[in-house]
Amino acid sequence: MKNSSRKPNPSDSQEMMMALELSILARQGWAYVSQQLGNSKISGVLYHILTYLSKHPNASQDDLTHALSMDKSSIAKITAKAVEDGYIKRVRSKTDRRRYELNLTAKGKNAVARIRPMLARWQKNLLNNMTRAEQKQFLSSLTEMGEISDALMRKN
């Protein structure tokens, strides 16, 4: 670690260091994107919602709750604001009148298209000092940890 303020304390457990570093990386990544976006209303969570909807058309709020590991009230609040701001359209399902389907509007699709390359640059900069093989292994390990985490959450 180049920055001495980020050096781990010998008393910190590896588990705590991993959680802290992942949390910091996520916040700094979104701060990087926010600087690039300037005066945008898009939060990191909203971006994840928009990205999910870009890959899963007609998803419900329950689908988002499970996919993003968030509580229902937070998802409801964020999606309502996204509908109001014109990023998402919310339509009652034709097959299940109790369900609302969420889809991206043109504005939502544009937001995803603008942000995706910014995050790709951020990731490229972070991985720049690793060899291709190290990058592949690192990203594979992150994916595997995400799958293990999902499985653990489903058990609970």
C-alpha positions in Angstrom: 0.0 0.0 0.0 1.5 3.3 -1.1 -0.5 5.6 1.1 0.7 5.2 4.7 -2.7 6.2 6.1 -4.2 3.1 4.6 -1.6 0.7 6.1 -3.3 -2.1 8.0 -3.1 -2.1 11.7 -1.4 -5.4 12.8 -4.3 -6.0 15.2 -6.9 -5.8 12.4 -8.1 -9.2 11.2 -7.9 -10.1 7.5 -11.7 -10.3 7.4 -12.0 -6.7 8.6 -9.4 -5.5 6.2 -11.1 -7.1 3.2 -14.5 -5.6 4.2 -13.0 -2.1 4.7 -11.0 -2.1 1.5 -14.0 -3.3 -0.6 -16.2 -0.7 1.0 -13.6 2.1 0.3 -13.1 0.9 -3.3 -16.8 1.0 -3.9 -17.2 4.5 -2.5 -14.2 5.9 -4.2 -15.3 4.3 -7.5 -18.6 6.1 -7.3 -16.9 9.3 -6.2 -14.8 9.1 -9.4 -17.9 8.6 -11.5 -19.8 11.4 -9.7 -17.0 13.8 -10.5 -17.2 12.9 -14.1 -21.0 13.2 -14.2 -21.0 16.6 -12.6 -24.4 17.7 -11.7 -26.2 14.4 -12.0 -28.9 12.9 -9.7 -27.6 9.4 -10.2 -26.4 7.7 -7.1 -24.4 4.5 -7.0 -27.4 2.5 -5.9 -29.5 4.0 -8.7 -26.8 3.1 -11.2 -26.9 -0.6 -10.0 -30.7 -0.6 -10.3 -30.5 0.8 -13.8 -27.8 -1.7 -14.8 -29.9 -4.6 -13.4 -33.0 -3.4 -15.3 -30.9 -3.1 -18.5 -30.1 -6.8 -18.2 -33.5 -7.9 -16.8 -36.4 -6.1 -18.5 -39.8 -6.3 -16.8 -38.2 -6.9 -13.4 -40.2 -6.2 -10.2 -39.1 -4.3 -7.1 -38.9 -7.7 -5.3 -36.5 -8.9 -8.0 -34.3 -5.8 -7.3 -34.5 -6.4 -3.6 -33.1 -9.9 -3.9 -30.6 -9.1 -6.7 -29.1 -6.1 -4.9 -29.5 -7.4 -1.3 -31.4 -4.3 -0.2 -34.5 -3.9 1.9 -37.9 -3.4 0.2 -38.5 0.1 1.5 -35.1 1.4 0.2 -35.8 -0.1 -3.3 -39.4 1.3 -3.3 -38.1 4.8 -2.4 -35.3 4.8 -4.9 -37.4 3.4 -7.8 -40.2 5.9 -7.1 -37.7 8.7 -7.4 -36.2 7.1 -10.5 -39.7 7.0 -12.0 -40.3 10.6 -11.1 -36.9 11.6 -12.6 -37.7 9.8 -15.8 -35.1 7.0 -15.6 -37.6 4.1 -15.1 -41.1 3.4 -16.2 -43.4 1.4 -13.9 -46.2 -0.6 -15.5 -48.7 -3.1 -14.0 -48.0 -6.5 -15.3 -50.5 -7.9 -17.9 -50.2 -11.4 -16.5 -50.2 -10.6 -12.8 -52.2 -7.5 -11.8 -50.5 -7.5 -8.4 -47.1 -7.0 -9.9 -45.5 -3.9 -11.4 -42.8 -4.3 -14.1 -39.9 -1.9 -14.2 -38.1 -0.9 -17.4 -35.6 1.7 -18.4 -36.7 4.7 -20.3 -34.5 6.3 -23.0 -33.1 8.5 -20.3 -32.3 5.5 -18.1 -30.6 3.6 -21.0 -28.6 6.8 -21.8 -27.4 7.0 -18.2 -26.2 3.4 -18.2 -24.4 4.0 -21.5 -22.7 7.1 -20.2 -21.6 5.6 -16.8 -20.4 2.1 -18.0 -17.3 3.5 -19.7 -16.5 5.6 -16.7 -16.5 2.6 -14.4 -14.5 0.6 -17.0 -11.8 3.4 -16.9 -11.8 3.3 -13.1 -11.4 -0.5 -13.1 -8.7 -0.3 -15.7 -6.8 2.2 -13.6 -7.1 0.0 -10.5 -5.9 -3.1 -12.3 -3.2 -1.4 -14.3 -0.3 -2.6 -12.1 -1.4 -6.2 -12.4 -0.5 -8.6 -15.2 -3.4 -9.9 -17.3 -3.2 -13.3 -15.5 -3.4 -11.5 -12.1 -6.3 -9.4 -13.3 -8.2 -12.5 -14.5 -7.5 -14.3 -11.2 -8.5 -11.3 -9.1 -11.8 -10.8 -10.9 -12.5 -14.5 -10.9 -11.9 -14.5 -7.1 -14.3 -11.5 -6.6 -17.0 -13.3 -8.7 -16.5 -16.5 -6.6 -16.8 -14.5 -3.4 -20.0 -12.9 -4.6 -21.5 -16.3 -5.4 -20.5 -17.6 -2.0 -22.0 -14.5 -0.3 -25.2 -15.0 -2.3 -25.4 -18.6 -1.2 -24.8 -17.7 2.4 -27.5 -15.0 2.3 -30.0 -17.5 0.8 -29.3 -19.9 3.7 -30.2 -17.2 6.3 
